[in-house]
Amino acid sequence: DLAMEQAAAFAAGYLVFKDICNDASYADTLLDNAKQLWEFAIAHQGKYSSSVTAASGYYQSFNVTDENCWGSLWLYKVTGEQKYLDEAKKYYDMAPDWGMSWD
């Protein structure tokens, strides 16, 4: 879930550096890294609190659906590629839709 959160942050950062900071080179680097992290996160599903046990006492993750949806939505916004929207829909959980789970 941390890799997907970082993918989302890099995708959002891409927009900032491309549109506001006018630094297309760094924006492209962020987007490339966002895509790589997204691929990694989809291929290696897991919760950070399962591997960083010291952190789980403060904040425990219960699933990866919110992070997978969030990261996929950001990459869809940035790229317009259908595969990201398809993954976002796959992981969207309507039950806690007030906050996309945020476990």
N, CA, C and O of each residue as an XYZ file, in Angstrom:
412
protein
N       0.811     -1.204      0.000
C       0.000      0.000      0.000
C       0.855      1.269      0.000
O       0.427      2.296     -0.528
N       2.038      1.216      0.574
C       2.902      2.402      0.551
C       3.405      2.710     -0.855
O       3.508      3.877     -1.233
N       3.717      1.683     -1.625
C       4.191      1.912     -2.993
C       3.100      2.597     -3.816
O       3.396      3.485     -4.616
N       1.857      2.197     -3.630
C       0.772      2.805     -4.384
C       0.511      4.237     -3.924
O       0.195      5.101     -4.742
N       0.640      4.493     -2.630
C       0.508      5.870     -2.141
C       1.583      6.757     -2.753
O       1.317      7.904     -3.115
N       2.786      6.231     -2.868
C       3.868      7.005     -3.471
C       3.621      7.211     -4.961
O       3.928      8.276     -5.498
N       3.075      6.211     -5.627
C       2.725      6.360     -7.044
C       1.723      7.494     -7.223
O       1.844      8.296     -8.149
N       0.739      7.556     -6.341
C      -0.257      8.636     -6.397
C       0.399      9.992     -6.171
O       0.096     10.957     -6.873
N       1.292     10.067     -5.198
C       1.976     11.334     -4.906
C       2.844     11.776     -6.086
O       2.873     12.960     -6.423
N       3.545     10.838     -6.711
C       4.377     11.176     -7.867
C       3.505     11.642     -9.039
O       3.869     12.576     -9.754
N       2.363     10.995     -9.231
C       1.464     11.400    -10.320
C       0.929     12.810    -10.084
O       0.869     13.617    -11.011
N       0.545     13.103     -8.853
C       0.087     14.457     -8.519
C       1.223     15.457     -8.681
O       1.021     16.560     -9.188
N       2.412     15.068     -8.250
C       3.584     15.921     -8.408
C       3.887     16.212     -9.860
O       4.335     17.307    -10.202
N       3.642     15.234    -10.714
C       3.829     15.432    -12.152
C       3.038     16.649    -12.626
O       3.562     17.494    -13.353
N       1.773     16.735    -12.212
C       0.940     17.864    -12.636
C       1.498     19.192    -12.141
O       1.497     20.182    -12.872
N       1.968     19.211    -10.915
C       2.523     20.442    -10.344
C       3.762     20.882    -11.117
O       3.875     22.041    -11.515
N       4.683     19.957    -11.325
C       5.930     20.333    -11.993
C       5.735     20.620    -13.480
O       6.463     21.428    -14.056
N       4.761     19.965    -14.102
C       4.498     20.213    -15.516
C       3.764     21.538    -15.712
O       4.156     22.353    -16.547
N       2.701     21.747    -14.941
C       1.806     22.873    -15.186
C       2.132     24.143    -14.406
O       1.864     25.244    -14.886
N       2.697     24.009    -13.230
C       2.929     25.183    -12.373
C       4.401     25.587    -12.360
O       4.733     26.766    -12.478
N       5.267     24.604    -12.216
C       6.705     24.897    -12.125
C       7.393     24.941    -13.486
O       8.549     25.348    -13.591
N       6.680     24.521    -14.522
C       7.247     24.504    -15.886
C       8.565     23.747    -15.970
O       9.505     24.177    -16.637
N       8.614     22.616    -15.282
C       9.807     21.765    -15.307
C       9.400     20.406    -15.888
O       9.197     19.434    -15.160
N       9.288     20.368    -17.210
C       8.807     19.164    -17.887
C       9.718     17.969    -17.662
O       9.244     16.836    -17.569
N      11.013     18.209    -17.574
C      11.958     17.111    -17.383
C      11.720     16.409    -16.046
O      11.642     15.181    -15.989
N      11.604     17.194    -14.973
C      11.359     16.580    -13.660
C       9.961     15.971    -13.605
O       9.769     14.918    -12.996
N       8.990     16.620    -14.232
C       7.633     16.074    -14.287
C       7.653     14.693    -14.940
O       7.012     13.762    -14.451
N       8.383     14.564    -16.036
C       8.470     13.270    -16.712
C       9.133     12.211    -15.839
O       8.736     11.046    -15.857
N      10.139     12.617    -15.079
C      10.787     11.687    -14.148
C       9.791     11.199    -13.104
O       9.743     10.008    -12.796
N       8.996     12.117    -12.561
C       7.987     11.737    -11.580
C       6.968     10.772    -12.184
O       6.587      9.786    -11.554
N       6.534     11.062    -13.399
C       5.548     10.193    -14.047
C       6.128      8.810    -14.325
O       5.456      7.803    -14.099
N       7.344      8.749    -14.804
C       7.982      7.446    -15.030
C       8.058      6.642    -13.740
O       7.762      5.447    -13.730
N       8.453      7.296    -12.656
C       8.543      6.608    -11.366
C       7.173      6.222    -10.843
O       7.024      5.164    -10.232
N       6.168      7.056    -11.070
C       4.798      6.731    -10.653
C       4.319      5.464    -11.348
O       3.727      4.587    -10.719
N       4.578      5.373    -12.644
C       4.173      4.189    -13.399
C       4.892      2.938    -12.918
O       4.280      1.875    -12.810
N       6.176      3.053    -12.629
C       6.944      1.904    -12.127
C       6.437      1.463    -10.761
O       6.284      0.269    -10.506
N       6.179      2.422     -9.889
C       5.659      2.077     -8.563
C       4.270      1.458     -8.659
O       3.945      0.532     -7.915
N       3.461      1.965     -9.564
C       2.120      1.410     -9.764
C       2.227     -0.056    -10.172
O       1.541     -0.913     -9.613
N       3.088     -0.342    -11.149
C       3.277     -1.730    -11.594
C       3.750     -2.610    -10.438
O       3.263     -3.726    -10.258
N       4.695     -2.101     -9.662
C       5.202     -2.848     -8.506
C       4.082     -3.113     -7.497
O       3.934     -4.232     -7.007
N       3.302     -2.084     -7.194
C       2.242     -2.220     -6.194
C       1.158     -3.203     -6.635
O       0.637     -3.960     -5.816
N       0.818     -3.194     -7.920
C      -0.181     -4.140     -8.425
C       0.369     -5.562     -8.367
O      -0.353     -6.498     -8.022
N       1.630     -5.719     -8.699
C       2.240     -7.058     -8.725
C       2.535     -7.601     -7.329
O       2.558     -8.816     -7.137
N       2.758     -6.725     -6.356
C       3.161     -7.144     -5.011
C       2.218     -6.538     -3.974
O       2.587     -5.613     -3.251
N       1.020     -7.059     -3.913
C       0.012     -6.548     -2.988
C       0.441     -6.819     -1.546
O       0.873     -7.924     -1.218
N       0.322     -5.821     -0.703
C       0.647     -6.014      0.696
C       0.444     -4.756      1.500
O       0.410     -3.649      0.964
N       0.309     -4.947      2.803
C       0.108     -3.825      3.724
C       1.416     -3.501      4.421
O       2.121     -4.397      4.885
N       1.735     -2.229      4.492
C       2.988     -1.827      5.142
C       3.014     -2.287      6.597
O       4.070     -2.645      7.119
N       1.857     -2.276      7.249
C       1.828     -2.619      8.669
C       2.137     -4.093      8.921
O       2.378     -4.487     10.062
N       2.133     -4.902      7.874
C       2.539     -6.306      8.013
C       4.055     -6.451      7.990
O       4.593     -7.418      8.530
N       4.745     -5.505      7.373
C       6.198     -5.604      7.300
C       6.917     -4.608      8.203
O       8.059     -4.844      8.597
N       6.272     -3.515      8.528
C       6.839     -2.529      9.458
C       6.003     -2.620     10.739
O       5.155     -1.772     11.018
N       6.272     -3.662     11.491
C       5.405     -3.967     12.636
C       5.432     -2.885     13.710
O       4.446     -2.719     14.428
N       6.517     -2.155     13.840
C       6.573     -1.084     14.835
C       5.540     -0.004     14.533
O       5.002      0.618     15.449
N       5.267      0.215     13.270
C       4.295      1.243     12.875
C       2.862      0.790     13.111
O       1.980      1.623     13.316
N       2.618     -0.505     13.086
C       1.249     -1.000     13.194
C       0.613     -0.688     14.545
O      -0.611     -0.692     14.669
N       1.421     -0.423     15.540
C       0.868     -0.048     16.830
C       0.241      1.338     16.829
O      -0.601      1.653     17.670
N       0.661      2.160     15.877
C       0.145      3.529     15.765
C      -0.912      3.664     14.688
O      -1.895      4.387     14.850
N      -0.701      2.964     13.596
C      -1.618      3.050     12.471
C      -1.529      1.752     11.698
O      -0.494      1.432     11.114
N      -2.609      1.016     11.699
C      -2.604     -0.282     11.042
C      -3.453     -0.236      9.781
O      -4.576      0.267      9.791
N      -2.912     -0.759      8.719
C      -3.647     -0.864      7.464
C      -4.410     -2.182      7.460
O      -3.889     -3.206      7.901
N      -5.635     -2.155      6.965
C      -6.456     -3.368      6.960
C      -6.642     -3.960      5.569
O      -7.007     -5.128      5.435
N      -6.393     -3.154      4.523
C      -6.489     -3.655      3.160
C      -5.740     -2.702      2.230
O      -5.221     -1.673      2.662
N      -5.694     -3.059      0.958
C      -4.998     -2.215     -0.022
C      -5.952     -1.610     -1.043
O      -5.510     -0.938     -1.975
N      -7.237     -1.833     -0.885
C      -8.184     -1.384     -1.906
C      -8.191      0.136     -2.053
O      -8.250      0.648     -3.171
N      -8.133      0.854     -0.948
C      -8.177      2.325     -1.042
C      -6.928      2.868     -1.726
O      -7.025      3.747     -2.582
N      -5.765      2.358     -1.360
C      -4.527      2.819     -1.983
C      -4.485      2.452     -3.465
O      -4.066      3.261     -4.294
N      -4.918      1.236     -3.801
C      -4.902      0.818     -5.204
C      -5.861      1.655     -6.043
O      -5.547      2.012     -7.179
N      -7.008      1.962     -5.498
C      -7.961      2.814     -6.203
C      -7.401      4.224     -6.357
O      -7.447      4.797     -7.446
N      -6.881      4.773     -5.288
C      -6.353      6.141     -5.268
C      -5.194      6.315     -6.251
O      -5.197      7.244     -7.058
N      -4.224      5.441     -6.185
C      -3.086      5.526     -7.088
C      -3.500      5.348     -8.540
O      -2.995      6.041     -9.423
N      -4.409      4.431     -8.784
C      -4.893      4.205    -10.141
C      -5.650      5.417    -10.669
O      -5.513      5.770    -11.840
N      -6.444      6.053     -9.822
C      -7.167      7.257    -10.242
C      -6.215      8.387    -10.617
O      -6.421      9.065    -11.623
N      -5.188      8.590     -9.820
C      -4.223      9.641    -10.135
C      -3.509      9.366    -11.454
O      -3.315     10.273    -12.263
N      -3.126      8.124    -11.664
C      -2.448      7.806    -12.926
C      -3.396      7.913    -14.113
O      -2.975      8.282    -15.209
N      -4.656      7.597    -13.908
C      -5.631      7.788    -14.983
C      -5.786      9.274    -15.298
O      -5.825      9.666    -16.464
N      -5.874     10.094    -14.258
C      -6.009     11.535    -14.463
C      -4.843     12.085    -15.272
O      -5.028     12.910    -16.167
N      -3.666     11.631    -14.956
C      -2.454     12.151    -15.597
C      -2.271     11.598    -17.015
O      -1.881     12.337    -17.920
N      -2.545     10.319    -17.210
C      -2.225      9.686    -18.493
C      -3.431      9.502    -19.415
O      -3.291      9.487    -20.638
N      -4.609      9.363    -18.820
C      -5.794      9.052    -19.613
C      -5.838      7.606    -20.084
O      -6.703      7.240    -20.879
N      -4.916      6.782    -19.604
C      -4.858      5.376    -20.015
C      -5.947      4.568    -19.312
O      -6.070      4.598    -18.087
N      -6.730      3.850    -20.107
C      -7.888      3.107    -19.614
C      -7.523      2.073    -18.550
O      -8.317      1.815    -17.646
N      -6.337      1.480    -18.645
C      -5.982      0.424    -17.683
C      -6.001      0.954    -16.254
O      -6.332      0.215    -15.327
N      -5.652      2.216    -16.065
C      -5.658      2.777    -14.716
C      -7.082      2.966    -14.207
O      -7.361      2.706    -13.036
N      -7.980      3.415    -15.072
C      -9.379      3.555    -14.669
C      -9.993      2.190    -14.380
O     -10.756      2.042    -13.425
N      -9.669      1.200    -15.194
C     -10.175     -0.157    -14.956
C      -9.739     -0.677    -13.593
O     -10.536     -1.275    -12.871
N      -8.484     -0.454    -13.240
C      -7.989     -0.899    -11.928
C      -8.647     -0.111    -10.803
O      -8.981     -0.682     -9.765
N      -8.835      1.178    -10.993
C      -9.499      1.994     -9.963
C     -10.900      1.460     -9.694
O     -11.308      1.337     -8.540
N     -11.626      1.146    -10.741
C     -12.988      0.610    -10.585
C     -12.952     -0.749     -9.884
O     -13.818     -1.062     -9.067
N     -11.954     -1.536    -10.213
C     -11.812     -2.874     -9.610
C     -11.610     -2.783     -8.094
O     -12.134     -3.605     -7.342
N     -10.853     -1.787     -7.659
C     -10.521     -1.679     -6.241
C     -11.415     -0.724     -5.457
O     -11.306     -0.646     -4.233
N     -12.291     -0.001     -6.138
C     -13.172      0.931     -5.430
C     -14.097      0.156     -4.501
O     -14.748     -0.802     -4.918
N     -14.149      0.568     -3.264
C     -14.975     -0.077     -2.237
C     -16.055      0.917     -1.816
O     -15.751      1.932     -1.188
N     -17.310      0.635     -2.156
C     -18.392      1.580     -1.867
C     -18.720      1.699     -0.385
O     -19.283      2.707      0.041
N     -18.384      0.704      0.393
C     -18.780      0.726      1.808
C     -18.284      1.981      2.542
O     -19.092      2.678      3.155
N     -17.011      2.281      2.498
C     -16.559      3.493      3.189
C     -16.312      4.658      2.228
O     -15.312      5.362      2.365
N     -17.210      4.872      1.252
C     -16.922      5.841      0.203
C     -16.823      7.284      0.689
O     -16.412      8.163     -0.068
N     -17.187      7.531      1.916
C     -17.032      8.887      2.456
C     -15.557      9.272      2.530
O     -15.237     10.460      2.524
N     -14.665      8.309      2.599
C     -13.254      8.608      2.700
C     -12.386      7.590      1.999
O     -11.199      7.484      2.306
N     -12.939      6.840      1.069
C     -12.196      5.798      0.361
C     -11.445      4.897      1.322
O     -10.317      4.493      1.040
N     -12.046      4.585      2.434
C     -11.515      3.685      3.458
C     -10.510      4.376      4.359
O     -10.751      4.488      5.561
N      -9.410      4.838      3.830
C      -8.368      5.490      4.622
C      -8.057      4.732      5.903
O      -7.927      5.310      6.981
N      -7.944      3.425      5.748
C      -7.621      2.598      6.908
C      -6.199      2.853      7.306
O      -5.711      2.258      8.266
